[in-house]
Amino acid sequence: MAGKTDRTQLQFLFKKALGFANTSNVFTENEETIPSTNQLSTQTIFGQDVPRAVTRTLNTVQSATAEYVLLTASVLAGTTYDANDTGGGGDGAQDPGPHAYSLQMASNYQASTDNSKAGSYPFTDGQTLYGTSGSLQLIGPSFSGNSPNPYLIKLYEDDGSGGIGNEISLTDEIDWMVDYYNGILFVQDYDSSQAPAFAKAFIYTGNMLSASLGGGSGPGDTDATYVVMSATGSLNAERVLTAGTGLALADGGPAGNATLSVDDSIVATISGSQFGGHVGFDSSASVTGSLFALGSNIFGNSSSNLHQFTGSAQFDIGLSGSLTRLIDGTSYLAAGSNVTITSASNGQVTIASTGGGGGGDITGVTAGTGLTGGGSSGEVTLAVDDSVVATLTGSQFGGQVGFQSNVSTSGSLIASGDSTFNGAVYLSGSVSDFTATGSAKFSAGLSGSLTRLVDDTTYLVAGTNVTITSASNGQVTIAASGGGGGGGGQNVGWLGPSAGQIDTTGSLGVTGSLHALGSNIFGSSPSSIHILTGSVIVSGSLSVSGTLGVSGSVVPAADSLFDLGSTSRQWRELYLAGSSLHLGGQTLTAGTDTISYGAGATEKKLIVGNLALSSSIITGDNNVDLRLVGPSYFGGTSNVLIQSTRTQVTGVLDVQGGISGSLTRLFDGTSYLQAGNNISVVSQSNGAITISAAGSGDITNASNLGAGTGFFAQKTGAILDFKGLSVGSGLNITSNTTTVTLTTNFDTLVRQKSVYEVTQSHGTGVPLFLPGVNFSDADYNPNLIDLFVNGQLMTSGTQAQVSTDVADYTVVATGSLKFGFLLQSDDTVSTSIMNNGASGGGSSSLTLNETPSGTVNGINDTFTLSNAPSPSTSLMLFVNGQLITQNIDYTLSSLTITFVASAIPMTGDSLLATYQR
């Protein structure tokens, strides 16, 4: 990498001279597509002077023509190759990689620049230079002879996080150069560690020559009338623009504007001006704001002039003259009763009272209802009469007082008579602050503690055997304290059910009968225990929420009439201390390990549902049955020994631990297992059963397989799995004693290829006939028909799909089709139809739309097919749907496809292959 090779330099200069950029040393000038030029067009020739000396300050336009900007570099598609290859022009060992990059404006250019043209083409965010065809150019180093040359472009790597990294100097080993006209960067020797990502350079921001000449291509009309800023001497009819009195002229420079503005030191402006001399008005002047007359200024030049001010008028040295007249001549001030108005000659106005009748003096003040005070002379005071009017300090109402809304008081509210409060009464103080000397009725009740009277004595007093407890929340509980009844040893009884509920926190002693009639409840919690020493007669329901203790027997009042529990209210557990349970005259006795039913030799049958036993079941002699209805489980480690001569299972017998004994007989005495063809079944005395084949066991011997036909597919464990074999359309099947053979029913796969050139435009949806094409040869199968327009693979579909742009074309007859777009004259329509051919025993087949294996990354040029195309010319290879040409874009060797350098697939490209094999 010591320097640019002769080939690189020659290619660069040679192609530029022919009007193209050099993007690849392996491309001929006919393969280059990006134009270049020597900048001879007036639309691409700089029309204004470019400064020789500039500073490298980003995004600042200098001399209206040069701006230093940040550019980004993007890989140019199709420029990836290995410069080590013959003709690659490389200088040293290197990997394949891209060799050309396009420069474009930064994505935030418009927000960063001071260029007044920003946002207008071509000075826009992300604009690619070569795409403007010279409208946007870099300024080359030929415009400055300074050292170092400020117009030399600077190239940078990526810092790894999308920012600007290290600079790549002009003498770097990758040997790069740039075309300042189109912004194409060429790298001779690719190095992945030094890939260009950013650049800094000057762009031209001035007018092109065509704009400077008014759009013409010549030197301009020297006899035309021109307005110039200063005399040039080269224009015959030029006029110099000069600012007259009251105007100012500012020159914006080349490509700028000439601006005329008012000189507000001479001309009064709306924003305000200070006049240095006399200002006169030939007609009326209307001032809506303030009018300041400073000094001895005079408004008007005669006494008949009228000056009307709709706003305020301020006169710092005063006003002279009479002000006693209005505009209609009437007096400005008019005197009322007992008033005189005198205007002096100097304009002064005197207003005086004449005295005497008319208005009169106030001779007295009388206090009305609700007021006190008043008087007939001197200072007079009026005050509220709080015996009539209620005041904030407090008032006593003698009659009824009505309130339209709630009354709230933070102190005492005293109602000395009968007072009725229909609404809510809120007391923010304590109850002791509330005093009612009469009766007080509270329709909604009272909350709080009521245990004290007004004299602070207890409101409730406990009598004999009664306790009264007041809780902190004001609740009062009255309870019996226990003990005997009333005086004289007399019994006290409560009669129910109309007597209501009796609550007691202690014991309730009843020496007589206690009748609980109806659904009376004793106790409030399950822990309550109630001991009744006498008889309890319950004529209704007795609900016990706690424990019911019985010291005697519980005997129903009548025999076989009452139940213990019900279907909806059942006892949870039943605990019995005795050993016998009497059921309908029979006795069920529980022993140590047994439950016996019945007595003596009487035959008894115990029928149960699910019976789970871990011990033995003894049924007596062999004539007694043990019947288990439903699923029965015998668990534990003990064996189940059935000694009876007959055990009958009407359901499923599931023996998880195995069965011992002979199982060779069914219930009717016939053999449980029967031997089929070539099978023998032998039952041993210990119960073992041996099943064996009578023949040799060779599966090729049909006698060992039994009747039927089939094709051996596989073996699952010790079981042979046989499956039938059938063939579909296009296949034949033959067999002999050892093999089965499948073949196709056509000799060869024939591809019919046709090319048709459109001679005139062909409308959308109009049938197009293709001579020599017969789509029925492929049974109209879209998988056997490929159609291309100008080399681009089209998609087939129904007419509805074509109408909605889902498909490109539809076949309408054996040789006709309709397109969903307009065909132009000279368009080429190519078809490729796979024909099944005649029947026979050939072995050709077709592979459709296979994706060759290989990495698509713009560097790898070798891809592999799963089979070798036969013949090799049958291979049709598509890149992004575009049919490419064998031996021009790629070569084929058996299974291997090798792309030429200019056609290597880039990252994201799609490859599909169709071929015969």
PyMOL commands that set and color helices and strands:
alter all, ss='L'
color gray80, all
select helices_A, chain A and resi 6-17+109-112+130-132+141-143+192-194+209-212+431-433+487-489+702-704+775-778+782-784+799-803+872-874+901-903
alter helices_A, ss='H'
color red, helices_A
select strands_A, chain A and resi 61-62+66-75+80-81+97-98+100-105+154-158+164-168+176-179+184-187+198-204+225-228+237-240+247-251+258-262+291-293+313-315+339-343+349-353+365-366+371-375+382-384+407-409+425-427+466-470+476-480+521-522+543-544+580-583+586-590+595-597+612-613+633-634+679-683+689-693+711-716+719-723+731-735+740-744+750-757+768-769+785-789+792-793+809-811+816-819+828-835+846-850+862-864+876-879+882-883+890-893+896-899+911-916
alter strands_A, ss='S'
color yellow, strands_A
deselect
rebuild
show_as cartoon
